[in-house]
């Protein structure tokens, strides 16, 4: 009787350990994805800022339409 209960507990622990490893792999992959997306977002922010600066310079140097 105790051996059966012990076997069942060992089996449950095995499944839980496997599930824990799988979840850990998912979390690691999500972390990598988040880091990659954050780098991309920073690059996009720089590009948008550069474009806004260029556009602002062009507007400052542009003659009004009535000239």
Secondary structure, 3 states (H helix, E strand, C coil): CHHHHHHHHHHHHHHHHHHHHHHHHHHHHHHHHHHHHHHHHHHHHHHHHHHHHHHHHHHHHCCCCCC
